[in-house]
Amino acid sequence: MTKYIIVSGGVVSGIGKGVIASSTGLLLKTTGLKVTAIKIDPYMNIDAGTMAPTEHGEVYVLNDGGEVDLDLGNYERYLNVTLSRDNNITTGKIYRHVINKEREGEYLGKTVQIVPHITNAIQDWIERVAKIPVDESGEEPDVCIVELGGTVGDIESAPFVEAMRQFQFRVGHENFALIHVSLVPDLHGEQKTKPTQTTVHSLRGLGLLPDLIACRLLVPQPLQPATKAKISMFCHVSSEQVFGVHDVSSVYHVPLLLRSQGIINFLRKRLHLDTIPITKEMAAKGASLEKRWTDLTSGQERLFETVTIALVGKYTDLKDSYMSVTKSLEHSAFRVHRKLIINWVESSDLEPETQESNPAKYHDAWRAVVGAGGILVPGGFGNRGTEGMILAIKYAREQNIPFLGICLGFQLAVIEWARHVLEIHDATSSEFDADAKHPVIIFMPEISRTHMGGTMRLGLRPTVFEEGTESWSQARKLYGGADKIWERHRHRYEVNPKYVEQLTNSGLIFSGKDEKGERMQILELRDHPYFLGLQAHPEFCTRPLNPSPPFLGFVAASASPQVLTEELEHQRLKFKPPHPADAMVSEAILRHDVSEVRVNGTALNVAASETST
C-alpha cells in the first residue's frame, strides 16, 4: 500500500512548502524508498502554460510537454525523478474531468456536486498518479508526497482540503500523514506562535489533524525551545512533532536540517515504513545519495573563489521567473567549486532610451554586464527588452565573453549576427514585427495562431549533432560526445530556413538540428571561448548532482579557460543523461504517441480528456 504524506500550509503562501516537501522526499529516498510527488494548485487554469512568469513564477516544462507549477521542478531536482503533467492537479483539470464525465452520461440521473463527485475525482486522481513509476527502477513508488498549494482556509482550496479529509479514511491512518507548514513571525527577537495556533485550529476544524508542524522562520535564528513547547501545548501535538525551518545559507541544507530534528524516525514510526521491503541495491543507492548530498552541502561552505554571471532578462522583478535557470547555474557552480554571484540585469535598462530617461540605471546595468565573467540571456516572450538583450549578446561576441542563450536568447543571437555580421540591419523576428522584410526568426507553421494553451512545441525532443562536430563542438563534448541528445522545448518560433545557408556561410554554425535536419536547435562559434545558444530549455533537466551540460560549460568558461577544459574532459568520460533510457526516442514517437514514453516508458490508459492541454 502506498504511503501518502500531505504537505499543507497556513498563515501565508510562498514560505517554502515546496522545498520542505522535496526535502522530506529526498530524506525518504536516502533510506532506500521509492518516492513520487504531486502538486495541487487550486487555481482554475487547466495548467500554468498561459500565465505570465511574474504572476506565478516560471512555467516548468515536463518530458510529456506538460506546462506545470515550478514546484514540480523542485521535486524532479531533489528526487531525481521524471514526472508527468498528471503530477500537477489544478481545479481546472478536476472540473473539466468531472464535467466531461457528466456530458458522457457517467453520472446519468444524478445531481453532480462538489461532494462527492469533485472530491472523489481528486482522490481517484491522486491514487492513480501515485502508482506511476517515476525513477529508473520502473517500479511503483512506496511513498507519495502531496503538496496542497495555497493556504488552508482559502475558498478555492476548500474542495481539496475536504478531499484530503476523506482520503485519510480511504487509505487508512497508517498510510496517511500530514505535515502542516506555518509561519512563525520573529518580531524584534520574539517568536510569535499565535498565527500557528490559529491555522492549526482552522485545520482541525476542517477535519485534518497535523502529524508534524513545520515552523517556518524567515530569519537565521532557529526555533527556540520555549516556542516549540508553546506550539506543542496549544496545537495538541507532542514536542517531537514540532520542528523549525529557519533561513539557512542554501536551500540544499534544508534536508539536513530536517534530518537533524528526527523527521525520518518520526515518519518511520508513524507510517510503519519498516514494513516496506527494501532491496540491498535500493538501500545502497540511498546511502550513496545521502553521502553525495552531504558532501555537496558541506563543500558549499568552503568555497572562496567566485564566478559572476550577468543574467540579462525581462522578468527580473520576480526572481522565481528564472527558477530553473538559477538552479542550473547553482548546480554548475557547485561542480566547478565556485561561489556563484548573479548580476540581475533588466534588459530594457541596457537600451539607449534608458540612457536618455534614466542615465544612472543605464550605467548600472552596463556596469553589471561588463563586470561579469559570463553573459546569459534566458527565454521569454514579446518584444519588450529584446534590443537590450541583443546589445548584451553583441558585447559578449565581440569581447570574447562566455555567452549562453536559451530559447529567446538563441533566437536573438541569430538576429544579432544577421544585423551586425551579415549587415541585414532590419533583421528581426516575426514575433516582434509580423510584416518584417527580413524575418530571420519565423512562426512555426504547425503551431496554432488562435489557441494559446498547450499549443507550442513542448516537451522532450531530440537534437542531432552535425557530422564533423565531434572534433570541435563544445556542446557535443559537454554531452559526452553523443551524436544525439534530448532536451525539453517550449517555443512557437524558429530560425527561418531561408537564411540558414547565408548564416552558416558567414560563420554562425548550427551544430545541432532536429532529426530531419530542418530545424536549427544549437548554435556555436568556433573562434570564441564559449558562445552557445540552444532553442531548447536545458535548465529543466538540471540536477544538483548532475548539472545541465550547457550551463556547466558556461559557468566553467566564465570561471576560466582551464576550468572549462577540465569539465569538458570530465563530461566526456562521465556524463549520464538525466532522462529514462526509454524516453530518449525519436520525435515521431514523442509527437504521435506520448503515452508510450510519458512516464519512464510506462503506457498509461488515461482518457485524452484528462491529459490534453
VOGU-3710 file (C-alpha; in Angstrom, 3 decimals, decimal comma):
1> mtkyiivsgg> 0,000/0,000/0,000  1,360/3,407/-0,979  2,129/5,777/1,900  0,875/9,354/1,495  2,422/12,449/3,069  0,326/15,606/2,626  2,073/18,965/2,954  -0,310/21,855/3,627  0,324/25,489/4,501  -1,098/28,112/6,781
11> vvsgigkgvi> -0,933/31,856/7,514  0,671/32,882/4,175  1,656/31,164/0,952  5,104/31,145/-0,588  7,078/30,299/2,550  8,707/27,089/1,347  6,181/24,239/1,294  7,734/23,002/-1,958  11,261/22,865/-0,544  10,035/21,161/2,648
21> asstglllkt> 8,042/18,623/0,616  11,025/17,965/-1,681  13,438/17,714/1,252  11,179/15,211/3,016  11,046/13,123/-0,146  14,825/13,274/-0,531  15,350/12,059/3,042  12,988/9,142/2,419  14,966/8,289/-0,721  18,165/8,132/1,340
31> tglkvtaiki> 16,590/5,233/3,258  16,120/3,307/0,003  12,430/4,079/-0,565  10,959/4,978/-3,965  9,278/8,387/-3,821  6,966/10,323/-6,123  5,280/13,712/-5,710  2,076/15,515/-6,684  1,392/19,265/-6,585  -2,165/20,557/-6,147
41> dpymnidagt> -2,760/24,099/-7,412  -6,267/25,378/-6,569  -6,443/27,885/-9,440  -8,985/27,462/-12,263  -6,400/27,353/-15,061  -6,027/23,967/-16,739  -2,262/24,377/-16,386  0,370/27,061/-15,872  1,073/27,491/-19,592  -0,841/30,726/-20,160
51> maptehgevy> 0,360/32,509/-17,007  2,956/35,267/-17,095  6,148/34,363/-15,182  5,597/37,406/-12,983  2,197/36,006/-11,974  3,177/32,620/-10,557  6,905/32,183/-11,190  8,366/30,226/-14,079  6,353/27,781/-16,141  8,131/24,439/-15,744
61> vlndggevdl> 8,009/22,013/-18,684  7,998/18,218/-18,318  9,072/15,458/-20,717  5,484/14,915/-21,872  5,046/18,615/-22,654  3,095/19,409/-19,506  3,358/23,079/-18,501  3,241/22,973/-14,729  3,980/24,760/-11,462  7,631/25,418/-10,646
71> dlgnyeryln> 7,409/23,186/-7,561  7,465/20,154/-9,854  10,925/21,343/-10,816  11,897/21,122/-7,154  10,558/17,570/-6,992  12,415/16,439/-10,111  15,670/18,054/-8,997  15,630/16,827/-5,390  14,189/13,365/-6,032  15,881/12,769/-9,415
81> vtlsrdnnit> 12,603/11,557/-10,928  10,705/12,168/-14,169  7,139/13,347/-13,610  4,171/13,750/-15,947  1,589/16,503/-16,395  -0,797/14,454/-14,239  1,501/15,075/-11,266  0,155/18,640/-11,267  -3,519/18,817/-10,292  -5,464/22,048/-10,807
91> tgkiyrhvin> -9,065/22,983/-10,117  -9,451/23,457/-13,870  -8,303/19,904/-14,619  -10,586/18,368/-11,997  -13,664/20,340/-13,071  -13,026/19,589/-16,739  -12,648/15,893/-15,936  -15,911/15,777/-13,959  -17,852/17,885/-16,480  -16,647/15,663/-19,356
101> keregeylgk> -17,863/12,597/-17,459  -21,204/14,288/-16,838  -21,560/15,071/-20,553  -20,709/11,459/-21,406  -23,508/10,254/-19,142  -21,448/8,628/-16,406  -23,494/10,378/-13,721  -26,795/9,804/-15,529  -29,719/10,568/-13,255  -27,503/12,089/-10,543
111> tvqivphitn> -27,068/15,664/-9,367  -23,346/16,395/-9,846  -21,963/18,123/-6,753  -18,716/19,209/-5,109  -19,204/16,390/-2,595  -18,954/13,597/-3,568  -18,149/13,976/-7,290  -15,378/16,595/-7,219  -13,804/15,253/-4,014  -13,922/11,668/-5,322
121> aiqdwierva> -12,305/12,766/-8,587  -9,455/14,380/-6,619  -8,883/11,246/-4,558  -9,053/8,953/-7,591  -6,563/11,157/-9,435  -4,075/11,077/-6,550  -4,337/7,306/-6,127  -3,865/6,703/-9,852  -0,856/9,006/-10,285  0,813/7,817/-7,044
131> kipvdesgee> 1,225/4,358/-8,592  3,036/5,515/-11,751  6,778/4,645/-11,789  8,929/7,789/-11,865  12,519/6,574/-11,481  14,952/4,193/-13,153  13,632/1,226/-11,157  10,411/1,223/-13,189  8,550/0,124/-10,056  5,562/1,558/-8,213
141> pdvcivelgg> 6,613/4,221/-5,672  6,497/3,424/-1,959  5,691/6,984/-0,844  3,784/9,827/-2,487  4,318/13,396/-1,293  1,237/15,555/-1,999  1,719/19,318/-1,695  -1,502/21,285/-1,301  -0,870/24,757/-2,752  -2,167/27,965/-1,235
151> tvgdiesapf> -3,189/28,227/2,413  -5,759/26,389/4,495  -8,915/28,496/4,669  -8,776/29,768/1,083  -12,099/29,419/-0,713  -10,528/27,843/-3,790  -8,690/25,143/-1,808  -11,768/24,026/0,198  -12,682/21,073/-2,100  -9,119/19,770/-1,922
161> veamrqfqfr> -8,994/20,033/1,881  -12,294/18,149/2,105  -10,934/15,544/-0,335  -7,908/15,051/1,930  -10,183/14,705/4,968  -11,974/11,860/3,200  -8,757/10,438/1,769  -7,277/9,729/5,219  -10,074/7,207/5,808  -9,900/5,768/2,294
171> vghenfalih> -6,208/4,798/2,631  -6,098/4,244/6,393  -4,423/6,007/9,308  -1,120/4,110/8,973  -0,819/5,199/5,310  -1,612/8,911/5,718  0,457/11,630/7,405  0,051/15,408/7,335  2,814/17,999/7,590  1,458/21,495/8,152
181> vslvpdlhge> 3,826/24,368/7,327  3,132/27,555/9,253  4,824/30,915/9,584  6,294/31,811/12,963  7,000/35,562/12,773  10,034/36,931/14,577  9,197/40,366/15,968  12,278/42,054/17,406  13,674/38,724/18,572  10,391/37,352/19,953
191> qktkptqttv> 8,965/34,348/18,107  5,172/34,620/17,868  3,061/31,446/17,967  -0,462/32,871/17,614  -0,623/32,611/13,778  0,356/28,924/14,001  -2,181/28,270/16,749  -4,894/29,883/14,609  -4,083/27,996/11,407  -3,864/24,640/13,192
201> hslrglgllp> -7,208/25,394/14,855  -8,700/26,046/11,389  -7,168/22,844/10,040  -8,581/20,773/12,885  -11,980/22,361/12,333  -11,851/21,070/8,752  -11,233/17,536/9,952  -7,462/17,248/9,482  -5,019/16,768/12,350  -1,361/17,626/11,683
211> dliacrllvp> 1,152/14,899/12,443  4,045/17,331/12,094  4,088/21,117/12,310  6,896/22,742/10,333  7,505/26,179/11,807  8,916/28,434/9,112  11,073/31,282/10,419  12,153/33,966/7,952  15,293/34,704/9,983  18,588/32,820/10,508
221> qplqpatkak> 17,739/32,064/14,166  16,383/28,550/14,835  13,108/27,761/16,605  13,524/28,347/20,341  12,718/25,507/22,797  10,147/27,711/24,573  8,405/28,456/21,266  8,378/24,761/20,402  6,871/23,877/23,786  4,158/26,526/23,427
231> ismfchvsse> 3,157/25,331/19,956  3,117/21,761/21,233  0,803/22,712/24,094  -1,693/24,834/22,161  -1,758/22,778/18,952  -2,359/19,398/20,606  0,830/17,688/19,433  3,908/16,382/21,204  7,124/18,386/21,081  8,739/15,830/18,763
241> qvfgvhdvss> 6,011/16,688/16,238  7,135/20,328/16,048  10,244/21,238/14,105  11,746/24,506/12,949  12,829/25,522/9,460  14,778/28,754/9,696  16,633/30,536/6,908  19,852/28,722/6,007  22,681/29,676/3,661  21,314/27,400/0,932
251> vyhvplllrs> 18,064/25,512/0,354  20,195/22,399/-0,131  20,807/22,444/3,619  17,091/22,036/4,396  17,081/18,195/4,143  19,939/18,043/6,643  18,130/20,495/8,930  15,014/18,292/8,905  17,036/15,126/9,418  18,783/16,602/12,462
261> qgiinflrkr> 15,368/17,112/14,097  14,312/13,490/13,677  11,731/13,744/10,902  12,705/10,404/9,352  12,480/8,493/12,623  9,062/10,019/13,297  7,719/9,166/9,828  9,206/5,680/10,051  7,137/5,012/13,188  4,044/6,941/12,116
271> lhldtipitk> 3,715/5,298/8,688  5,243/1,902/9,585  7,879/2,399/6,901  9,880/-0,555/8,260  7,218/-2,860/6,815  8,130/-1,808/3,249  10,648/-4,260/1,729  13,821/-2,522/0,536  16,318/-4,370/-1,640  20,037/-4,219/-0,903
281> emaakgasle> 20,509/-2,353/-4,170  17,977/0,350/-3,222  19,465/0,650/0,277  22,934/1,099/-1,234  21,624/3,744/-3,646  20,011/5,567/-0,734  23,220/5,525/1,284  25,181/6,788/-1,719  22,659/9,597/-2,243  22,932/10,634/1,400
291> krwtdltsgq> 26,734/10,775/1,237  26,843/12,702/-2,032  24,239/15,201/-0,826  26,102/15,738/2,451  29,370/16,230/0,548  27,649/18,694/-1,786  26,297/20,859/1,023  29,427/20,752/3,178  31,596/21,639/0,185  29,465/24,718/-0,463
301> erlfetvtia> 30,545/26,314/2,781  34,251/26,068/1,906  34,137/27,928/-1,415  36,218/31,087/-1,668  36,672/31,662/-5,407  33,700/33,244/-7,158  32,142/33,231/-10,612  29,968/36,165/-11,679  27,162/35,774/-14,212  25,113/38,594/-15,734
311> lvgkytdlkd> 21,563/37,308/-16,232  20,029/39,655/-18,801  16,272/39,071/-18,684  12,912/40,786/-18,913  11,224/39,319/-15,819  13,927/40,128/-13,275  11,478/41,803/-10,874  10,415/38,312/-9,754  13,437/36,037/-9,403  11,207/32,928/-9,432
321> symsvtksle> 10,574/33,669/-13,126  14,004/32,148/-13,728  13,956/29,474/-11,022  15,341/26,617/-13,130  17,934/28,888/-14,749  19,306/29,962/-11,371  19,259/26,360/-10,117  21,216/25,270/-13,211  23,799/27,964/-12,503  23,989/26,917/-8,836
331> hsafrvhrkl> 24,452/23,228/-9,666  27,174/24,082/-12,178  28,936/26,364/-9,695  28,929/23,507/-7,147  30,663/21,272/-9,692  33,423/23,787/-10,504  33,850/24,717/-6,823  32,961/28,374/-7,186  30,645/30,630/-5,208  28,011/31,920/-7,603
341> iinwvessdl> 27,249/35,622/-7,921  24,348/36,582/-10,210  24,077/40,141/-11,515  20,385/40,571/-12,325  20,078/42,908/-15,300  16,734/44,176/-16,601  17,332/44,028/-20,360  15,438/47,227/-21,154  17,888/49,113/-18,908  20,628/48,418/-21,475
351> epetqesnpa> 18,796/50,217/-24,262  19,619/53,779/-25,447  16,164/55,003/-24,397  17,080/54,317/-20,766  20,300/56,269/-21,190  18,123/59,281/-22,025  15,405/58,739/-19,405  17,445/57,303/-16,513  21,228/57,516/-17,030  22,047/56,075/-13,596
361> kyhdawravv> 20,014/52,922/-14,232  21,554/52,589/-17,708  25,134/52,821/-16,447  24,450/50,478/-13,509  23,064/47,881/-15,919  26,034/48,066/-18,250  28,446/48,011/-15,312  26,847/44,705/-14,215  27,221/43,264/-17,712  30,803/44,411/-18,226
371> gaggilvpgg> 31,842/43,227/-14,757  30,575/39,666/-15,259  32,585/36,617/-16,241  29,742/35,354/-18,435  26,520/36,676/-20,001  23,303/34,663/-20,005  20,174/35,555/-21,992  17,267/33,275/-20,978  13,867/32,615/-22,556  10,912/34,956/-22,773
381> fgnrgtegmi> 8,096/36,209/-24,966  7,337/39,530/-26,648  9,319/42,491/-27,951  9,956/44,396/-24,710  13,607/44,460/-23,704  14,857/42,453/-26,688  17,015/45,275/-28,073  18,875/45,377/-24,754  19,405/41,624/-24,943  20,791/41,955/-28,483
391> laikyareqn> 23,240/44,616/-27,286  24,415/42,301/-24,479  24,868/39,440/-26,979  26,855/41,719/-29,303  29,115/42,713/-26,408  29,698/39,054/-25,437  30,507/38,081/-29,036  32,844/40,955/-29,782  34,631/40,962/-26,429  35,041/37,158/-26,250
401> ipflgiclgf> 32,950/36,893/-23,077  31,364/33,444/-22,462  27,744/33,527/-23,617  24,760/31,229/-23,230  21,449/31,899/-24,982  18,320/29,910/-24,126  15,255/29,829/-26,439  14,644/33,561/-26,982  18,346/34,120/-26,234  19,205/31,648/-29,024
411> qlaviewarh> 16,903/33,446/-31,461  18,261/36,874/-30,544  21,830/35,617/-31,090  20,786/34,754/-34,658  19,239/38,220/-35,095  22,351/39,904/-33,659  24,595/38,002/-36,078  22,358/38,814/-39,046  22,364/42,534/-38,179  25,996/43,078/-37,334
421> vleihdatss> 27,892/40,419/-39,332  25,670/39,942/-42,371  24,702/43,634/-42,157  20,995/42,926/-42,576  20,225/45,885/-40,362  16,467/45,314/-40,218  16,733/41,603/-39,411  14,232/40,676/-36,704  11,676/38,097/-35,613  8,125/37,859/-36,937
431> efdadakhpv> 7,142/37,746/-33,259  8,219/41,384/-32,981  7,155/42,538/-36,462  4,650/40,450/-38,419  5,420/42,413/-41,612  9,212/42,342/-41,290  11,216/42,486/-44,540  13,918/40,203/-43,144  12,372/37,828/-40,557  15,309/35,573/-39,655
441> iifmpeisrt> 13,047/34,081/-36,941  9,568/32,923/-38,013  6,393/31,405/-36,563  6,444/27,608/-36,750  3,957/26,504/-39,416  2,241/23,770/-37,362  1,517/25,981/-34,330  -1,996/27,296/-33,692  -2,455/31,046/-34,055  -5,793/31,066/-32,219
451> hmggtmrlgl> -5,264/28,904/-29,117  -2,523/29,761/-26,625  -2,668/26,983/-24,006  -0,577/23,876/-24,717  -0,077/24,720/-28,413  3,672/25,381/-28,543  6,354/22,857/-29,429  6,515/21,317/-25,987  8,335/18,586/-24,105  11,322/16,316/-24,655
461> rptvfeegte> 12,696/16,474/-28,206  15,881/15,055/-29,797  18,709/17,105/-31,293  21,192/15,539/-33,713  24,724/16,916/-33,925  26,089/17,559/-37,400  28,807/15,308/-38,797  32,305/16,615/-38,100  31,335/18,434/-34,904  32,819/15,722/-32,677
471> swsqarklyg> 36,301/17,229/-33,052  35,497/20,807/-32,062  31,933/21,309/-30,738  31,987/22,270/-27,067  28,269/21,489/-26,782  28,798/17,950/-28,068  31,729/17,359/-25,723  29,632/18,547/-22,781  27,046/15,894/-23,656  29,726/13,188/-23,548
481> gadkiwerhr> 30,367/13,207/-27,292  26,906/11,792/-28,069  25,642/12,205/-31,616  22,050/12,691/-30,416  20,774/14,391/-27,252  17,377/15,142/-25,705  16,201/18,342/-24,067  12,812/19,905/-23,288  11,365/22,552/-25,594  8,825/25,369/-25,243
491> hryevnpkyv> 8,614/27,680/-28,237  6,464/28,925/-31,123  9,205/30,439/-33,289  12,227/29,024/-35,106  15,115/30,068/-37,340  13,884/30,885/-40,845  15,203/28,128/-43,183  15,643/30,705/-45,971  18,518/32,355/-44,071  20,297/29,252/-42,740
501> eqltnsglif> 22,780/28,904/-45,618  23,671/32,588/-45,513  24,129/32,493/-41,728  26,229/29,313/-41,856  28,487/30,540/-44,667  29,264/33,655/-42,653  30,500/31,617/-39,664  27,447/31,087/-37,432  27,428/27,309/-37,109  24,273/25,353/-36,335
511> sgkdekgerm> 25,927/22,325/-34,797  22,661/20,684/-33,707  19,431/20,243/-35,658  16,235/18,216/-35,407  16,154/14,673/-36,802  15,084/15,864/-40,258  17,816/18,491/-40,348  15,189/21,203/-40,894  15,098/22,977/-37,515  18,124/24,744/-36,092
521> qilelrdhpy> 18,470/23,817/-32,399  22,069/24,547/-31,315  24,378/27,321/-32,493  28,070/27,801/-31,747  31,003/29,976/-32,770  34,283/28,139/-33,312  36,685/31,008/-32,634  35,174/32,092/-29,327  35,942/30,968/-25,747  32,305/29,876/-25,282
531> flglqahpef> 29,398/31,041/-27,398  26,461/28,660/-27,275  22,754/29,010/-27,977  20,014/26,394/-27,634  16,429/26,506/-28,860  15,596/24,056/-26,069  15,414/24,752/-22,330  18,206/22,605/-20,820  17,607/24,195/-17,407  14,529/21,988/-16,944
541> ctrplnpspp> 16,692/18,859/-16,728  19,404/20,002/-14,333  20,099/18,072/-11,122  22,184/19,122/-8,097  24,436/16,092/-8,612  24,226/16,139/-12,431  24,283/19,739/-13,738  22,849/20,686/-17,129  25,725/20,366/-19,667  25,313/23,757/-21,430
551> flgfvaasas> 25,135/25,559/-18,088  28,095/23,604/-16,728  30,208/24,569/-19,721  29,056/28,177/-19,469  29,863/28,531/-15,768  33,189/26,715/-16,230  34,145/29,031/-19,117  33,085/32,034/-17,021  35,424/30,840/-14,265  38,471/30,282/-16,522
561> pqvlteeleh> 39,536/28,507/-19,741  41,365/25,901/-17,647  38,223/25,028/-15,678  36,310/24,649/-18,951  38,957/22,276/-20,310  38,738/20,171/-17,133  34,948/19,977/-17,281  34,904/19,093/-20,982  37,117/16,115/-20,205  35,047/15,164/-17,153
571> qrlkfkpphp> 31,842/15,254/-19,185  33,400/13,242/-21,998  34,159/10,435/-19,577  31,284/10,559/-17,095  28,228/12,352/-18,474  24,970/10,470/-17,950  21,672/11,831/-19,337  19,048/12,577/-16,637  16,259/11,065/-18,764  14,974/7,481/-18,546
581> adamvseail> 16,506/5,412/-21,350  13,123/4,580/-22,848  12,160/8,276/-23,026  15,023/9,003/-25,422  13,254/8,008/-28,634  12,547/9,619/-31,988  10,440/12,759/-32,256  7,860/10,879/-34,319  7,075/8,644/-31,341  7,190/11,532/-28,910
591> rhdvsevrvn> 4,814/13,556/-31,031  2,333/10,894/-32,090  2,222/8,542/-29,112  3,180/10,431/-25,977  1,681/7,741/-23,765  4,452/5,326/-24,851  7,102/7,445/-23,222  5,194/9,755/-20,951  6,471/8,329/-17,679  9,628/6,260/-17,926
601> gtalnvaase> 8,209/4,260/-20,788  5,082/3,242/-18,890  1,979/3,493/-21,077  -0,958/4,984/-19,218  -4,540/4,048/-20,025  -5,867/7,545/-19,378  -8,661/9,268/-21,263  -7,474/12,023/-23,593  -9,773/14,442/-21,765  -7,630/14,021/-18,660
611> tst> -4,269/14,590/-20,305  -4,702/17,029/-23,145  -3,960/20,710/-22,739
//
